[in-house]
Amino acid sequence: MSIQTRRERERTERERLIVTAARELAESEGWDAVTTRRLAAEIEYSQPVLYSHFKGKDAIMAAVAVEGCADIAAELRAARTAASGPQQALAAVGAAYAAFAERRPALYDAMFTLAVDLPFATPEAPPPLKAAFGELREAIRPFAGDDNLETLTETFWSGLHGLMTLMRSSRLRRADHDKRLAILISRFAR
């Protein structure tokens, strides 16, 4: 193995370590606890090493968000492809999205709530962002009819996100979550 190859591998491993530590710390203590000083201590590297990989906390959060989009895309794909028909697929995707938001609140916040420097809804969007949106789009496709598929998908996503955000912030009754999700799905699955 060449020295250059080894250095690239070590750099990739350090970046992975930083992103993993940020995710774990955010999930256990919230994003306010994630600082470059704290991450440096967690991974046992100096702050300058962190800054050699990321410009700061915002860049780390963006990397976490991209990784989270890959995770949710895989979960949405599994839910969609396991369903027996279009209506079941849409319901399964909606349920998988909601479950992800509930199970991984800090990750979900980095992906869709907190300000991160990522080009959503543009051709420059990283592939995991496109993949996550693509899974929503494929679940909506059978119901699009004459509607613009991209816009209809954005509307469906907005509904899911709004339900999850309002429920997680105690603006909606948690007890009625399944009912609200079923109503949203039924309105799109016509």
C-alpha positions, 0 to 999 in steps of 0.5 A: 500500500502506498503512503498516499493510499494509507493517508487517504484511508486514515483521513477517511477514517478520521472523518467517519469518526468525527461524524459518528461522534457528532451523531452519537453526542447529538442523539444523547445530549442534543445539538447544543452539546456538539462543539468542536472542543467537545468532539475533539475530546470525544475522538481524542484528536486536537481541534486543529485536526477537526478543522482540517476535515471540517470548517466547523460545527455547521459543516459537521452537521451537514455531513451528519445530515447527508449520512442521515439522508442515506439512512432514511432513503434505505429505510423508505426503499425497504418499506416501499419495495416490501409493500404489496401495492401502491396504497400499501407502499405509500402507507408504509413509506409514511409510517417509515418516515414517521418512525425514523423521525421519532427514533432519531430526533437529533439526526432528523433535526440535522437533516430537515429542521436545523439550518445546514449548508446543503443544496436541497432541491437542486441538481447539486444536491448530494446523492443521498438527499436525492435518494431520500426524496426519490423514495418519497417520489416513487411512493407518490408516483402512482397517484400523481395523475396530471399533477406535477410529480415533483411538486406533489411529492414536495407537498406530501413530504411537507405534510409528513414533516409538518405532522412530525415537527408539530407532534414532536414539539407538543403542538399536536396530541401524540395520541392522535398521531396514527389517525393524522398519518392515516388521513394524510395518506388517504388524501394522497392515495386517491 
